[in-house]
Amino acid sequence: MTRARSQQICCQDTPYYHCVSRVVRRAFLCGYDHTTQQDFEHRRQWMLDRLAEIEAVFCIDVCSYAIMSNHYHLVLYINKAEVDSLTDQEVIERWRKIYTGPDIIQRFIAGEELSKEHHELIAEIVEKWRGRLEDISWFMRSLNEPISRKANFEDGCTGHFWEGRFKSQALLDEQALLTCMAYVELNPIRAQMAEMPETSEFTSIKQRIDEDQRLLDRKPQKGTEERSKSLLLKKFVAVGSPLTDEIPYLYREYLELVDWSGRVIRADKRGAIDSRLPPILMRLGIDEEEWHKAMQPKGAHQFSRAMGRCDAMREHAKRLAIKWIKGIGVSAKLFPT
């Protein structure tokens, strides 16, 4: 049975979520459609531009992304501390960057003298907007709707462009977050659109690598990074830093893991794979063989509404008041410790 999104997304369980949105009617989000002989590559620019625009407004951080031909993946972090720290004025300024708001807000901004009842109404509106700034459903809606309108106009048609509901998956612990982020990054390699992470266009892993290389070379931005230069990806924890709300892995270890996993996926590269298991897998107690399975095309489908260690998944199921949750058996093998 379909559950309300508010019952699936809860910061008490985790601030990290994997979201997937797909197009309908066999439409192409972007890339080259061999059936119609049309090239929709420019729509990737639309996606990155809009993602950067709303990421700067919402208190939701982008950890990883991959934009494919008929769907896209996002791993998002709900920044509760940021939204709680915003003043009412900052909430209004942020929300009005993408939505106009009612007339009473325009009058308030213009400095008109308002009654007590009007100020109470404004306070209610601001609190509603504050809640939306940390709401993944509103984030996805704000991303998808403009793309849908532009794509329909370009295609010369009307109706739905996206499937009715985006899919969300709670990432309950560090093991789940690592698994899902790597799975998202490797989408182009699985689809044989790229051979290596650094050539995987329209992914966060390539954006991070390009940014690193630009800093080393001190060269102007180009390629994917230039197109998405205003998209600020969530940072990885720094060496020796105290616990923060950053992604809880060392960036270099994560790069090593994604590169290693990418070569595992490509059968012609398996003979060149370093037999040494990446340290991050050993530290988090992730089984190597099951990790390989999780990186395959249907890997993420082994889980449904949540991913994590068995104890975390059972607690999540208890909160949802359900007796069974898909993926418990896989979790026991993938995250045995």
C-alpha positions as CSV (number, residue, x, y, z in Angstrom):
1,M,0.0,0.0,0.0
2,T,1.3,3.5,-0.9
3,R,2.2,5.5,2.1
4,A,2.2,9.3,2.5
5,R,5.6,10.8,2.0
6,S,5.5,12.3,5.5
7,Q,5.5,8.8,6.8
8,Q,8.5,7.8,4.8
9,I,10.8,10.7,5.5
10,C,11.7,11.4,9.1
11,C,14.8,13.3,10.3
12,Q,14.6,11.4,13.6
13,D,15.5,8.2,11.7
14,T,18.1,9.8,9.3
15,P,18.7,13.0,7.4
16,Y,20.0,11.1,4.3
17,Y,17.7,10.0,1.5
18,H,18.1,8.5,-1.9
19,C,15.6,9.9,-4.4
20,V,14.8,8.8,-8.0
21,S,12.6,10.4,-10.5
22,R,11.7,8.9,-13.9
23,V,10.0,10.2,-17.0
24,V,6.8,8.7,-18.6
25,R,5.7,7.8,-22.1
26,R,9.1,6.4,-23.0
27,A,10.3,10.0,-23.1
28,F,13.9,11.0,-23.0
29,L,15.0,13.3,-20.2
30,C,18.3,13.9,-21.9
31,G,20.7,12.3,-24.2
32,Y,20.2,10.9,-27.7
33,D,16.9,9.1,-28.6
34,H,17.7,6.6,-31.3
35,T,14.0,6.0,-32.0
36,T,13.2,9.6,-32.8
37,Q,16.7,10.6,-33.9
38,Q,16.5,13.6,-31.6
39,D,19.3,14.8,-29.3
40,F,18.2,16.0,-25.8
41,E,21.6,16.4,-24.4
42,H,21.0,20.1,-23.6
43,R,18.4,19.0,-21.0
44,R,21.2,18.0,-18.7
45,Q,22.1,21.6,-18.5
46,W,18.5,22.4,-17.5
47,M,18.7,19.8,-14.7
48,L,22.0,21.1,-13.3
49,D,21.0,24.7,-13.6
50,R,17.7,24.1,-11.7
51,L,19.3,21.8,-9.2
52,A,21.9,24.5,-8.4
53,E,19.1,27.1,-8.1
54,I,17.0,25.3,-5.6
55,E,19.9,23.8,-3.7
56,A,20.8,27.5,-2.8
57,V,17.3,28.1,-1.6
58,F,16.4,24.9,0.3
59,C,18.1,23.7,3.5
60,I,18.8,20.4,1.7
61,D,22.3,19.5,0.6
62,V,23.2,17.4,-2.5
63,C,25.6,14.6,-1.6
64,S,25.7,12.8,-5.0
65,Y,23.8,12.9,-8.3
66,A,23.6,11.1,-11.6
67,I,21.5,12.4,-14.6
68,M,20.7,9.5,-16.9
69,S,18.7,9.4,-20.2
70,N,15.3,8.7,-18.7
71,H,15.8,9.2,-14.9
72,Y,18.0,10.8,-12.4
73,H,19.3,9.9,-8.9
74,L,20.0,12.2,-6.0
75,V,21.3,11.5,-2.5
76,L,20.1,14.3,-0.3
77,Y,20.8,15.5,3.2
78,I,18.2,17.4,5.2
79,N,20.1,20.2,7.0
80,K,17.8,20.6,10.1
81,A,20.4,22.9,11.9
82,E,20.5,25.3,8.9
83,V,16.7,25.7,8.6
84,D,16.3,26.2,12.4
85,S,19.0,28.9,12.3
86,L,17.2,31.0,9.7
87,T,15.6,34.2,10.7
88,D,12.0,34.9,9.5
89,Q,13.4,37.5,7.0
90,E,15.9,34.9,5.6
91,V,13.1,32.4,5.2
92,I,11.1,35.0,3.2
93,E,14.1,35.9,1.1
94,R,14.9,32.3,0.2
95,W,11.4,31.2,-0.6
96,R,10.7,34.2,-2.8
97,K,13.7,33.3,-5.0
98,I,11.6,30.6,-6.6
99,Y,8.0,31.4,-5.6
100,T,6.3,34.8,-5.4
101,G,4.2,34.3,-2.3
102,P,0.8,36.0,-1.4
103,D,0.1,39.7,-1.6
104,I,0.4,40.2,2.2
105,I,4.0,39.2,2.0
106,Q,4.6,41.7,-0.8
107,R,3.0,44.4,1.3
108,F,5.2,43.4,4.3
109,I,8.3,43.6,2.3
110,A,7.3,47.0,0.9
111,G,7.1,48.3,4.5
112,E,3.4,48.9,4.6
113,E,1.8,49.4,8.0
114,L,-0.1,46.2,8.8
115,S,-2.5,45.2,11.5
116,K,-1.8,42.7,14.3
117,E,-3.9,40.1,12.4
118,H,-1.8,40.6,9.3
119,H,1.4,40.1,11.3
120,E,0.0,36.9,12.8
121,L,-0.9,35.7,9.3
122,I,2.6,36.5,8.1
123,A,4.1,34.5,11.0
124,E,2.0,31.5,10.0
125,I,3.1,31.8,6.3
126,V,6.8,32.1,7.3
127,E,6.5,28.9,9.5
128,K,4.9,27.1,6.7
129,W,7.7,28.2,4.3
130,R,10.3,27.2,6.9
131,G,8.9,23.7,7.0
132,R,9.0,23.5,3.2
133,L,12.7,24.5,3.1
134,E,13.5,21.2,4.7
135,D,10.9,19.2,2.8
136,I,12.2,16.8,0.2
137,S,8.8,16.6,-1.5
138,W,8.9,20.4,-2.1
139,F,12.5,20.1,-3.2
140,M,11.7,17.5,-5.8
141,R,8.6,19.3,-6.9
142,S,10.6,22.5,-7.4
143,L,13.1,20.6,-9.4
144,N,10.7,18.6,-11.6
145,E,7.9,21.1,-12.5
146,P,10.0,23.6,-14.5
147,I,11.8,20.8,-16.3
148,S,8.4,19.2,-17.2
149,R,7.1,22.5,-18.6
150,K,10.2,23.1,-20.7
151,A,10.3,19.5,-22.0
152,N,6.6,19.5,-22.9
153,F,7.0,22.8,-24.7
154,E,10.0,21.4,-26.6
155,D,8.2,18.2,-27.4
156,G,5.0,20.0,-28.5
157,C,2.7,18.1,-26.1
158,T,0.9,18.3,-22.8
159,G,0.4,16.0,-19.9
160,H,2.7,14.3,-17.4
161,F,6.4,14.3,-18.1
162,W,7.5,12.6,-14.8
163,E,6.0,9.6,-13.1
164,G,3.5,10.6,-10.5
165,R,5.7,10.0,-7.4
166,F,9.4,10.1,-7.1
167,K,10.9,7.2,-5.1
168,S,12.6,7.9,-1.8
169,Q,14.7,5.5,0.2
170,A,15.9,6.3,3.8
171,L,19.6,5.7,4.3
172,L,19.7,4.7,7.9
173,D,23.4,4.6,8.7
174,E,27.0,5.1,7.3
175,Q,27.0,1.8,5.6
176,A,23.8,2.5,3.7
177,L,24.9,6.0,2.8
178,L,28.2,4.8,1.4
179,T,26.6,2.0,-0.6
180,C,23.9,4.2,-2.1
181,M,26.3,7.1,-3.0
182,A,28.7,4.7,-4.8
183,Y,25.7,3.1,-6.6
184,V,24.5,6.5,-7.8
185,E,28.0,7.5,-9.0
186,L,28.4,4.3,-11.0
187,N,25.2,4.6,-13.0
188,P,26.9,5.7,-16.3
189,I,29.5,2.9,-16.0
190,R,26.7,0.3,-15.5
191,A,24.9,1.8,-18.5
192,Q,28.1,1.6,-20.5
193,M,28.0,5.4,-21.1
194,A,31.4,5.8,-19.5
195,E,34.4,3.6,-18.6
196,M,35.7,5.4,-15.5
197,P,34.3,7.8,-12.8
198,E,36.4,10.7,-14.2
199,T,34.7,10.3,-17.6
200,S,31.2,9.9,-16.2
201,E,29.5,13.1,-17.4
202,F,26.7,14.6,-15.3
203,T,27.6,12.9,-12.1
204,S,28.8,14.3,-8.8
205,I,31.9,12.2,-8.8
206,K,33.1,13.8,-12.0
207,Q,32.2,17.2,-10.7
208,R,34.3,16.6,-7.6
209,I,37.3,15.2,-9.6
210,D,37.1,18.2,-12.0
211,E,37.1,20.6,-9.1
212,D,40.1,18.9,-7.6
213,Q,42.0,19.0,-10.8
214,R,41.2,22.6,-11.5
215,L,42.6,23.6,-8.0
216,L,45.8,21.6,-8.7
217,D,46.2,23.0,-12.2
218,R,44.8,26.5,-11.4
219,K,43.0,26.3,-14.8
220,P,39.6,27.8,-15.7
221,Q,36.6,25.6,-15.3
222,K,35.4,23.5,-18.2
223,G,33.2,20.6,-19.1
224,T,30.6,19.3,-16.6
225,E,32.1,21.5,-13.8
226,E,31.6,24.7,-15.8
227,R,28.0,23.8,-16.4
228,S,27.3,23.0,-12.7
229,K,29.8,25.4,-11.2
230,S,27.2,27.0,-8.9
231,L,26.0,23.6,-7.5
232,L,27.7,23.2,-4.1
233,L,28.0,19.6,-3.2
234,K,28.1,18.5,0.4
235,K,31.6,18.2,1.7
236,F,33.3,15.1,3.1
237,V,34.7,15.1,6.6
238,A,38.3,16.4,6.8
239,V,41.2,14.5,8.2
240,G,41.4,14.9,12.0
241,S,38.3,17.1,12.2
242,P,35.7,16.5,15.0
243,L,32.4,15.0,14.2
244,T,30.3,17.3,12.1
245,D,27.3,17.1,9.7
246,E,29.6,16.5,6.8
247,I,29.6,13.2,4.8
248,P,31.3,10.9,7.3
249,Y,34.1,9.5,5.1
250,L,37.5,10.7,4.0
251,Y,37.1,12.0,0.4
252,R,40.2,10.2,-0.9
253,E,39.0,6.9,0.5
254,Y,35.7,7.4,-1.1
255,L,37.3,8.1,-4.5
256,E,39.4,5.0,-4.2
257,L,36.3,2.9,-3.4
258,V,34.3,4.3,-6.4
259,D,37.2,3.7,-8.8
260,W,37.7,0.2,-7.5
261,S,34.0,-0.6,-7.7
262,G,33.8,0.8,-11.3
263,R,36.5,-1.6,-12.4
264,V,34.6,-4.5,-10.8
265,I,31.5,-3.6,-12.8
266,R,33.5,-3.7,-16.1
267,A,34.2,-7.3,-16.9
268,D,37.1,-6.4,-19.2
269,K,38.8,-4.5,-16.3
270,R,38.4,-7.2,-13.6
271,G,41.9,-8.6,-14.2
272,A,43.5,-5.3,-13.4
273,I,41.7,-4.9,-10.1
274,D,43.8,-4.4,-7.1
275,S,43.1,-7.4,-4.8
276,R,43.5,-5.2,-1.7
277,L,40.1,-4.4,-0.3
278,P,39.5,-0.6,0.1
279,P,40.1,0.4,3.8
280,I,36.7,2.0,4.0
281,L,34.9,-1.3,3.4
282,M,36.9,-3.0,6.1
283,R,36.3,-0.3,8.6
284,L,32.6,-0.3,8.1
285,G,32.3,-4.1,8.1
286,I,30.9,-4.4,4.6
287,D,31.2,-7.8,2.9
288,E,33.2,-7.6,-0.4
289,E,31.2,-10.1,-2.4
290,E,27.9,-8.6,-1.4
291,W,29.3,-5.2,-2.2
292,H,30.0,-6.3,-5.8
293,K,26.3,-7.5,-6.0
294,A,25.0,-4.2,-4.6
295,M,26.9,-2.2,-7.3
296,Q,25.2,-4.2,-10.1
297,P,22.2,-2.8,-12.1
298,K,19.6,-4.2,-9.7
299,G,21.7,-3.7,-6.6
300,A,19.6,-0.9,-5.0
301,H,16.4,-2.8,-5.9
302,Q,17.3,-5.3,-3.2
303,F,16.0,-2.7,-0.7
304,S,12.8,-0.7,-0.9
305,R,11.9,2.2,1.3
306,A,15.0,2.0,3.5
307,M,18.6,0.7,3.5
308,G,20.8,0.0,6.5
309,R,22.0,-2.6,8.9
310,C,19.5,-5.0,10.2
311,D,19.0,-3.4,13.6
312,A,18.4,0.1,12.0
313,M,16.0,-1.4,9.5
314,R,14.0,-3.1,12.2
315,E,13.8,0.1,14.2
316,H,12.7,1.9,11.0
317,A,10.0,-0.7,10.4
318,K,8.8,-0.4,13.9
319,R,8.4,3.4,13.6
320,L,6.4,2.8,10.4
321,A,4.2,0.3,12.2
322,I,5.0,-2.5,9.7
323,K,6.0,-6.1,10.4
324,W,8.3,-6.6,7.4
325,I,10.5,-4.4,5.4
326,K,12.2,-5.5,2.2
327,G,16.0,-6.0,2.3
328,I,16.5,-7.4,5.8
329,G,18.1,-10.6,4.5
330,V,20.3,-8.7,2.0
331,S,21.3,-6.4,4.8
332,A,22.5,-9.3,7.0
333,K,24.9,-10.4,4.3
334,L,26.0,-7.0,3.0
335,F,26.5,-5.4,6.5
336,P,27.3,-8.5,8.7
337,T,28.9,-6.5,11.5
